[in-house]
Amino acid sequence: MPLSSSTEDRPGLDPQRWLALTVISVATLMVVLDASIINIALPQAQSDLGISDANRQWAVTAYSLAFGGLLLLGGRIVDFVGRKRVFLIGLVGFAAASMISGIATTGAVLFAGRALQGVFAALLAPAALSLIAVTFTDARERAKAFGVYGALQGAGGAVGLIIGGVLTEYTTWRWCMFVNTPIALAAALAALPTVRESRAEGRRRYDIPGALLVTTGLVALVWGFTHAAEKGWSSALSWALLIAGVLLIAAFIAVERRTAHPLLPLRVVLNRDRGGAFLISLFTGAGLFALMLFLTYYLQVNLGYQPLHAGLAFLPFSCSLIAAATLGAALVPKVGPKQLMVSGIAVALIGALWLPQIEHTGGYLLVVLPAMILIGLGLGAAFVALPNTALAGIDPSDTGVASAMISTTQQIGGAMGPALLNTLYVSALTGFLAAQDGTITKAVRLDGYVHGYRVAFIASAVAFTLALAAAALLIKKPMRADTPAEAPVHVG
């Protein structure tokens, strides 16, 4: 990436920062796309391993449970063990877990491998983001670096669908897992000479009670919503898990208020700008993950797209998001993160409101395509500004945990959104079919699917509306992107 000589020669800047960003970006993309790459490959894996319909969702859920539940602990480990060290451990561990998933001979082994991938992703994600925060100390350069991060975060899901389609159609579902191993090992080798070590100042004390409470609480919440999506809201276990999750999180907050070395210092989330950024991440994650899920069903079930064709149909979304993130990075220091987030989420909301116009045939060019482009452009701009807001002016010892909160809120939103919307979808479909007279033909059922999708898309628009409200009401007036970490960096 070309830089002006004045920036390049400025004392104190890491001369290998752009090479380091390349390595960090590869790891970021791998972690994000792995949440969706299995989706298109799952039918083949289910048949190959003899997985029942009731258990197949664990290939996806095991990853999100471990990832979302352990992110906060991962963020604290990143701060005090060393960001580069944890980054390397995460890459090697992710490579090994991917091999276990790829060679699985039973469903249980596949689920265990996916859970292990989630564990190491919970180390990689906060390590990657905090490394960007401490490596790029110039405000304008940080905006560009966060632009790359935001583009990969937003486009990773769609890229995963495309890669999953290609690998499943031309090789086997196992390569959706194997492909991570050489990428992760190559990134680890490249990180050795290019990424600098850094860690937070102070004694390495860990809040074990807080870690146990928040991890089990988040796992219970994610599991509860996932179970409700599968078994319905009348399930006693679903409600027991959700109530347990809320109680555990409440206990976690009580512990954090009193402990001398909290896992999540409440100052991190009680800051108005950061709290608003985390809410935006939660609501956009819920809306986006749900949209991707139902659009995938619409393309394959209603429009009859093959896996590769369905994956490629998401390409306009990925391209528009990457373009917006790239162009938006230059705007962050000029117009401020708030204006970019408000404008971007508003554009994404227009795209989400366009989707309910779909029909059961031929709705891609006139409805899905323009909606994808609008959503991609809007979220691309918002994702660039979000980490600037969440990490601006933060204490160096809190960089990793704040970074983890961005990913945690997105993953929790990504688990809750599809679960909630799937319940609305099923209720809408059931009501539609119950209102029909006579035999339920295939055409009637397809119309019922579309009716359910429309309800889900409207609910996604509600999630984007909540994100827009958080950006408009909680984020302070436009400010320049500043430096989240001013303390000296320990170089290893």
URWOWO-V903133 format. One record per residue. N is the residue number from 1. RES is the residue in one letter. OMEGA is omega in whole degrees, -180 to 180 (none if undefined). D_LAST is the distance of its C-alpha to the last C-alpha in Angstrom with 2 decimals. Layout:
# URWOWO-V903133
n = <N & N>
res = <RES & RES>
omega = <OMEGA & OMEGA>
d_last = <D_LAST & D_LAST>
This chain:
# URWOWO-V903133
n = <1 & 2 & 3 & 4 & 5 & 6 & 7 & 8 & 9 & 10 & 11 & 12 & 13 & 14 & 15 & 16 & 17 & 18 & 19 & 20 & 21 & 22 & 23 & 24 & 25 & 26 & 27 & 28 & 29 & 30 & 31 & 32 & 33 & 34 & 35 & 36 & 37 & 38 & 39 & 40 & 41 & 42 & 43 & 44 & 45 & 46 & 47 & 48 & 49 & 50 & 51 & 52 & 53 & 54 & 55 & 56 & 57 & 58 & 59 & 60 & 61 & 62 & 63 & 64 & 65 & 66 & 67 & 68 & 69 & 70 & 71 & 72 & 73 & 74 & 75 & 76 & 77 & 78 & 79 & 80 & 81 & 82 & 83 & 84 & 85 & 86 & 87 & 88 & 89 & 90 & 91 & 92 & 93 & 94 & 95 & 96 & 97 & 98 & 99 & 100 & 101 & 102 & 103 & 104 & 105 & 106 & 107 & 108 & 109 & 110 & 111 & 112 & 113 & 114 & 115 & 116 & 117 & 118 & 119 & 120 & 121 & 122 & 123 & 124 & 125 & 126 & 127 & 128 & 129 & 130 & 131 & 132 & 133 & 134 & 135 & 136 & 137 & 138 & 139 & 140 & 141 & 142 & 143 & 144 & 145 & 146 & 147 & 148 & 149 & 150 & 151 & 152 & 153 & 154 & 155 & 156 & 157 & 158 & 159 & 160 & 161 & 162 & 163 & 164 & 165 & 166 & 167 & 168 & 169 & 170 & 171 & 172 & 173 & 174 & 175 & 176 & 177 & 178 & 179 & 180 & 181 & 182 & 183 & 184 & 185 & 186 & 187 & 188 & 189 & 190 & 191 & 192 & 193 & 194 & 195 & 196 & 197 & 198 & 199 & 200 & 201 & 202 & 203 & 204 & 205 & 206 & 207 & 208 & 209 & 210 & 211 & 212 & 213 & 214 & 215 & 216 & 217 & 218 & 219 & 220 & 221 & 222 & 223 & 224 & 225 & 226 & 227 & 228 & 229 & 230 & 231 & 232 & 233 & 234 & 235 & 236 & 237 & 238 & 239 & 240 & 241 & 242 & 243 & 244 & 245 & 246 & 247 & 248 & 249 & 250 & 251 & 252 & 253 & 254 & 255 & 256 & 257 & 258 & 259 & 260 & 261 & 262 & 263 & 264 & 265 & 266 & 267 & 268 & 269 & 270 & 271 & 272 & 273 & 274 & 275 & 276 & 277 & 278 & 279 & 280 & 281 & 282 & 283 & 284 & 285 & 286 & 287 & 288 & 289 & 290 & 291 & 292 & 293 & 294 & 295 & 296 & 297 & 298 & 299 & 300 & 301 & 302 & 303 & 304 & 305 & 306 & 307 & 308 & 309 & 310 & 311 & 312 & 313 & 314 & 315 & 316 & 317 & 318 & 319 & 320 & 321 & 322 & 323 & 324 & 325 & 326 & 327 & 328 & 329 & 330 & 331 & 332 & 333 & 334 & 335 & 336 & 337 & 338 & 339 & 340 & 341 & 342 & 343 & 344 & 345 & 346 & 347 & 348 & 349 & 350 & 351 & 352 & 353 & 354 & 355 & 356 & 357 & 358 & 359 & 360 & 361 & 362 & 363 & 364 & 365 & 366 & 367 & 368 & 369 & 370 & 371 & 372 & 373 & 374 & 375 & 376 & 377 & 378 & 379 & 380 & 381 & 382 & 383 & 384 & 385 & 386 & 387 & 388 & 389 & 390 & 391 & 392 & 393 & 394 & 395 & 396 & 397 & 398 & 399 & 400 & 401 & 402 & 403 & 404 & 405 & 406 & 407 & 408 & 409 & 410 & 411 & 412 & 413 & 414 & 415 & 416 & 417 & 418 & 419 & 420 & 421 & 422 & 423 & 424 & 425 & 426 & 427 & 428 & 429 & 430 & 431 & 432 & 433 & 434 & 435 & 436 & 437 & 438 & 439 & 440 & 441 & 442 & 443 & 444 & 445 & 446 & 447 & 448 & 449 & 450 & 451 & 452 & 453 & 454 & 455 & 456 & 457 & 458 & 459 & 460 & 461 & 462 & 463 & 464 & 465 & 466 & 467 & 468 & 469 & 470 & 471 & 472 & 473 & 474 & 475 & 476 & 477 & 478 & 479 & 480 & 481 & 482 & 483 & 484 & 485 & 486 & 487 & 488 & 489 & 490 & 491 & 492>
res = <M & P & L & S & S & S & T & E & D & R & P & G & L & D & P & Q & R & W & L & A & L & T & V & I & S & V & A & T & L & M & V & V & L & D & A & S & I & I & N & I & A & L & P & Q & A & Q & S & D & L & G & I & S & D & A & N & R & Q & W & A & V & T & A & Y & S & L & A & F & G & G & L & L & L & L & G & G & R & I & V & D & F & V & G & R & K & R & V & F & L & I & G & L & V & G & F & A & A & A & S & M & I & S & G & I & A & T & T & G & A & V & L & F & A & G & R & A & L & Q & G & V & F & A & A & L & L & A & P & A & A & L & S & L & I & A & V & T & F & T & D & A & R & E & R & A & K & A & F & G & V & Y & G & A & L & Q & G & A & G & G & A & V & G & L & I & I & G & G & V & L & T & E & Y & T & T & W & R & W & C & M & F & V & N & T & P & I & A & L & A & A & A & L & A & A & L & P & T & V & R & E & S & R & A & E & G & R & R & R & Y & D & I & P & G & A & L & L & V & T & T & G & L & V & A & L & V & W & G & F & T & H & A & A & E & K & G & W & S & S & A & L & S & W & A & L & L & I & A & G & V & L & L & I & A & A & F & I & A & V & E & R & R & T & A & H & P & L & L & P & L & R & V & V & L & N & R & D & R & G & G & A & F & L & I & S & L & F & T & G & A & G & L & F & A & L & M & L & F & L & T & Y & Y & L & Q & V & N & L & G & Y & Q & P & L & H & A & G & L & A & F & L & P & F & S & C & S & L & I & A & A & A & T & L & G & A & A & L & V & P & K & V & G & P & K & Q & L & M & V & S & G & I & A & V & A & L & I & G & A & L & W & L & P & Q & I & E & H & T & G & G & Y & L & L & V & V & L & P & A & M & I & L & I & G & L & G & L & G & A & A & F & V & A & L & P & N & T & A & L & A & G & I & D & P & S & D & T & G & V & A & S & A & M & I & S & T & T & Q & Q & I & G & G & A & M & G & P & A & L & L & N & T & L & Y & V & S & A & L & T & G & F & L & A & A & Q & D & G & T & I & T & K & A & V & R & L & D & G & Y & V & H & G & Y & R & V & A & F & I & A & S & A & V & A & F & T & L & A & L & A & A & A & A & L & L & I & K & K & P & M & R & A & D & T & P & A & E & A & P & V & H & V & G>
omega = <-176 & 178 & 177 & -177 & -180 & 178 & -176 & -173 & -176 & -179 & 176 & 180 & 178 & -177 & -179 & -173 & -178 & 173 & 178 & 179 & 178 & 179 & -180 & -179 & 178 & 179 & 179 & -179 & -178 & -179 & -176 & -176 & -178 & 176 & -177 & -173 & -177 & -172 & -177 & -179 & -172 & 179 & 179 & 179 & 180 & 179 & -177 & -174 & 179 & -180 & -179 & 178 & -178 & -174 & -173 & -178 & -180 & 175 & 177 & -173 & -180 & 179 & -176 & 177 & -179 & -178 & -178 & -177 & -174 & -174 & -178 & 176 & 177 & 179 & 179 & 177 & 179 & -176 & -169 & 177 & -177 & -172 & 179 & -179 & 180 & 177 & 179 & 178 & 180 & -179 & -179 & 179 & 179 & 178 & -180 & 179 & 178 & 177 & 178 & 179 & -176 & -178 & -176 & 177 & 176 & 177 & -179 & 179 & 178 & -179 & 179 & 178 & 178 & 178 & 177 & 174 & 179 & 178 & -178 & 174 & 179 & 171 & -176 & -173 & 178 & 177 & -179 & -177 & 179 & 175 & 176 & -176 & -177 & -180 & -178 & -177 & 175 & -173 & -178 & 178 & 178 & 178 & 178 & -179 & 177 & 175 & 176 & 180 & -179 & 179 & -179 & 178 & -177 & -175 & -175 & -180 & 179 & 178 & 178 & 178 & -180 & -179 & 178 & 178 & -180 & -177 & -179 & -176 & -173 & 176 & 178 & -179 & -177 & -180 & 172 & 176 & -177 & -174 & -179 & -172 & 178 & 179 & -178 & -180 & 177 & 179 & 179 & 178 & 180 & -178 & -176 & -179 & -171 & -176 & 179 & 176 & 174 & 177 & -180 & 175 & 174 & -178 & -179 & 178 & -176 & 180 & -176 & 177 & 179 & 179 & 180 & -178 & -176 & -180 & 179 & 178 & 179 & 177 & 180 & 179 & -179 & 180 & -180 & 178 & 178 & 180 & 179 & 178 & -178 & -173 & -179 & -177 & 175 & -178 & 178 & -180 & 178 & -179 & 178 & 179 & -179 & 178 & 177 & 179 & 180 & -180 & 179 & 177 & 177 & 177 & 178 & -180 & 178 & 179 & -178 & 179 & -172 & -175 & -179 & -178 & -174 & 174 & 177 & 177 & -175 & 177 & -179 & -176 & -178 & 171 & -172 & -179 & -179 & 178 & 177 & 180 & 179 & 176 & 177 & 178 & 180 & -174 & 178 & 176 & 179 & -178 & -176 & -179 & 180 & 178 & -179 & -179 & -175 & 174 & 177 & 177 & -179 & -177 & -175 & -176 & -176 & -178 & 175 & 180 & 171 & -176 & -179 & 179 & 179 & 178 & 180 & 179 & 178 & -177 & 178 & 177 & -179 & -178 & -179 & 179 & 180 & 179 & -180 & 179 & 180 & -180 & -178 & -179 & 179 & -178 & -176 & -180 & -175 & -175 & -179 & -177 & -175 & -177 & -179 & 179 & -180 & -179 & -178 & -179 & 177 & 178 & 178 & 179 & 177 & 178 & 179 & 180 & 178 & -173 & -179 & 177 & -177 & 172 & -175 & 174 & 170 & -177 & -174 & -172 & -174 & -176 & -173 & -177 & 179 & 178 & 178 & -178 & 180 & -180 & 179 & 179 & -177 & -179 & 176 & 178 & -178 & -178 & 176 & -174 & -172 & 180 & 175 & 179 & -176 & -175 & -178 & 174 & -175 & 176 & -178 & -179 & -179 & -176 & -178 & -178 & 176 & 175 & 179 & -180 & 178 & -180 & 180 & -179 & 178 & -180 & 178 & 175 & 179 & 176 & -177 & -177 & 178 & -180 & 180 & -176 & 178 & 176 & 177 & 179 & -179 & 179 & 180 & 180 & -180 & 179 & 179 & -178 & 180 & -178 & -178 & 176 & 176 & -177 & 177 & -180 & 178 & 180 & 179 & 180 & 178 & 175 & 178 & 176 & -178 & 177 & 178 & 178 & -179 & 178 & 180 & -180 & 176 & 177 & 175 & 178 & 176 & 178 & 177 & 178 & 177 & 177 & 179 & 178 & 178 & 180 & -176 & -171 & -174 & 179 & -179 & -178 & -175 & 179 & 177 & 175 & 179 & -172 & -177 & -176 & -177 & -176 & 178 & 180 & 178 & -177 & 180 & none>
d_last = <25.13 & 26.77 & 25.60 & 27.56 & 26.64 & 26.46 & 23.79 & 21.90 & 22.03 & 21.30 & 18.80 & 15.61 & 15.62 & 12.93 & 14.96 & 13.99 & 14.68 & 17.97 & 16.79 & 14.24 & 17.33 & 19.36 & 17.23 & 17.12 & 20.84 & 21.78 & 20.38 & 22.16 & 25.37 & 25.36 & 25.12 & 27.79 & 30.24 & 30.16 & 32.08 & 34.96 & 34.84 & 36.76 & 39.61 & 41.58 & 40.90 & 41.99 & 45.73 & 45.17 & 42.77 & 45.29 & 48.09 & 46.16 & 44.98 & 48.10 & 46.44 & 49.00 & 49.31 & 48.59 & 45.23 & 43.89 & 42.14 & 39.67 & 37.90 & 36.84 & 36.92 & 34.80 & 31.83 & 32.43 & 33.12 & 29.86 & 27.85 & 29.60 & 29.97 & 26.39 & 24.55 & 24.52 & 23.15 & 20.50 & 19.57 & 19.23 & 17.14 & 14.75 & 14.53 & 13.95 & 12.35 & 9.47 & 10.53 & 8.77 & 9.63 & 13.07 & 13.53 & 13.30 & 15.52 & 17.84 & 18.29 & 19.14 & 21.32 & 23.04 & 23.86 & 25.43 & 27.33 & 28.68 & 30.05 & 31.75 & 33.34 & 34.47 & 36.17 & 37.81 & 41.44 & 42.35 & 41.72 & 40.11 & 37.42 & 36.76 & 36.50 & 34.10 & 31.86 & 31.97 & 31.10 & 28.04 & 27.01 & 27.39 & 25.25 & 22.21 & 23.08 & 22.88 & 19.15 & 18.60 & 20.63 & 19.02 & 15.45 & 16.61 & 18.43 & 15.95 & 13.30 & 16.18 & 16.95 & 13.72 & 13.14 & 16.78 & 17.77 & 21.06 & 23.87 & 25.62 & 22.65 & 21.67 & 25.30 & 25.10 & 21.96 & 23.68 & 26.75 & 25.18 & 23.98 & 27.48 & 29.27 & 27.51 & 28.03 & 31.67 & 32.53 & 30.75 & 33.80 & 36.22 & 34.08 & 33.95 & 37.74 & 38.11 & 35.84 & 37.48 & 40.86 & 40.10 & 38.65 & 41.41 & 44.19 & 43.23 & 41.42 & 41.22 & 39.64 & 37.25 & 35.38 & 34.49 & 32.21 & 31.37 & 30.17 & 27.00 & 25.81 & 25.29 & 23.87 & 21.26 & 20.28 & 20.21 & 17.98 & 15.48 & 15.58 & 15.32 & 12.27 & 10.15 & 10.26 & 11.04 & 9.22 & 6.19 & 4.80 & 7.29 & 9.92 & 13.28 & 14.42 & 17.05 & 18.17 & 17.64 & 21.25 & 22.67 & 26.08 & 27.59 & 31.11 & 29.95 & 27.89 & 30.99 & 33.36 & 31.61 & 30.72 & 34.27 & 35.73 & 34.07 & 34.89 & 38.47 & 38.81 & 37.56 & 39.64 & 42.62 & 42.67 & 42.19 & 45.00 & 47.21 & 46.81 & 47.93 & 50.60 & 51.64 & 51.62 & 54.47 & 52.23 & 51.96 & 48.62 & 47.15 & 48.24 & 47.19 & 43.65 & 43.53 & 45.02 & 42.67 & 39.70 & 40.98 & 41.64 & 38.23 & 36.54 & 38.91 & 38.02 & 34.30 & 34.97 & 37.01 & 34.26 & 31.63 & 34.06 & 34.27 & 31.00 & 28.70 & 25.50 & 26.62 & 25.05 & 26.37 & 27.04 & 30.39 & 29.48 & 27.40 & 30.54 & 33.18 & 31.95 & 34.66 & 32.64 & 30.04 & 32.85 & 34.76 & 31.87 & 31.49 & 35.26 & 35.23 & 32.62 & 34.84 & 38.08 & 36.93 & 35.31 & 38.65 & 40.71 & 38.70 & 38.22 & 41.93 & 43.01 & 41.14 & 42.74 & 46.27 & 46.06 & 45.06 & 48.17 & 50.34 & 49.40 & 49.89 & 52.76 & 54.82 & 54.13 & 53.81 & 50.60 & 49.10 & 45.43 & 44.15 & 46.49 & 45.39 & 41.71 & 42.48 & 44.52 & 41.35 & 40.00 & 41.53 & 39.68 & 36.30 & 37.11 & 38.38 & 35.40 & 32.91 & 35.15 & 35.39 & 31.67 & 31.06 & 33.85 & 33.19 & 29.64 & 31.23 & 33.67 & 31.32 & 30.71 & 34.42 & 36.34 & 33.92 & 32.68 & 35.89 & 38.30 & 36.36 & 36.16 & 39.83 & 41.04 & 38.98 & 40.01 & 43.60 & 43.65 & 42.24 & 44.97 & 47.63 & 46.42 & 46.55 & 50.05 & 51.14 & 50.47 & 53.41 & 55.75 & 54.98 & 57.94 & 58.09 & 58.35 & 57.11 & 54.83 & 51.72 & 52.52 & 54.24 & 52.23 & 48.99 & 47.74 & 48.19 & 46.83 & 43.67 & 43.16 & 43.68 & 41.40 & 38.65 & 38.98 & 39.08 & 36.20 & 34.04 & 34.50 & 34.01 & 30.81 & 29.20 & 30.14 & 29.46 & 25.65 & 26.01 & 28.44 & 26.69 & 23.34 & 24.81 & 24.35 & 22.72 & 20.89 & 17.09 & 17.50 & 20.02 & 18.37 & 17.79 & 21.27 & 22.95 & 21.48 & 22.79 & 26.13 & 26.64 & 26.39 & 28.28 & 31.15 & 31.41 & 31.55 & 34.04 & 36.09 & 35.92 & 37.34 & 39.94 & 41.18 & 42.40 & 43.78 & 45.78 & 46.94 & 47.92 & 50.20 & 51.79 & 52.14 & 53.90 & 56.20 & 57.12 & 57.80 & 59.86 & 61.90 & 62.51 & 63.78 & 65.89 & 67.67 & 68.79 & 72.32 & 73.12 & 70.91 & 67.21 & 66.83 & 63.64 & 64.08 & 64.46 & 61.36 & 59.34 & 60.67 & 59.57 & 56.03 & 55.97 & 57.36 & 54.55 & 51.92 & 53.42 & 53.11 & 49.47 & 48.71 & 50.40 & 48.30 & 45.14 & 46.46 & 46.82 & 43.12 & 42.28 & 44.80 & 43.02 & 39.71 & 41.59 & 43.03 & 39.64 & 38.35 & 41.52 & 42.09 & 38.76 & 36.42 & 37.21 & 38.66 & 36.75 & 33.64 & 31.11 & 27.75 & 25.46 & 21.84 & 20.92 & 17.82 & 18.04 & 15.69 & 12.70 & 9.48 & 6.48 & 3.78 & 0.00>
